[in-house]
Amino acid sequence: MTGNITTATDFRNTVLNGDSVQLMRALPRNSVDFILTDPPYLVNYQGRDGRKVRNDDNARWLRPAFNQMHRVLKWDGFAVSFYGWNRIDLFAEAWKAAGFRMVGHIVFRKSYSSSSRFLRYEHESAYLLAKGNVTPPAKPIPDVIDMPYSGNKLHPTQKPVAALLPLVEAFCPVGGLVLDPFAGSGSSLVAAQHLGRDWLGMELDPDHAATATRRLAWHGARRAAA
């Protein structure tokens, strides 16, 4: 889906193709219950197959994007953001400037090495961010989560849904809305859909946005038929 958001219902259970900063500006303030996102790591990533990630070669979008995420997230809400470990200074500055507090750190343990140089890189990382005086979840989840290999068939940095399910369940209330402004192939949205939450994805690349849309439709049809 492309175009402007015109009503409160336009942004539920859809994938929007476009610049997420501009798209979020059209969202009402304090309208999202939980943000789960895997933005570009600012490392000019290129996979073994040559695929790249849009806007991974610059940080111009970083502060504006997190400013908008903070604006649309409800007070006392949580966000989980993956980040590039060697660009943590830029990410942390953007989170704090937007008004987020860093209240937890999550390690996603891989069963394989994504690269090897000084060390074998066998994990991904994310920060748990808070807006306002948040209430801890009733059942806190571990800060180390296993991350099975997704195969990266749908996106060069595709995250497995299984690793994202605990985050949605812990930090998004039942009936709440999950936002991913860097939706990629839609793994975070599939996790939200699987758990009965509403979801909204934003993706700059039209091919990935179309992939995510098809994927959500397929999973939604399977869930409805179950």
Disulfide bonds with the S-S distance in Angstrom:
none
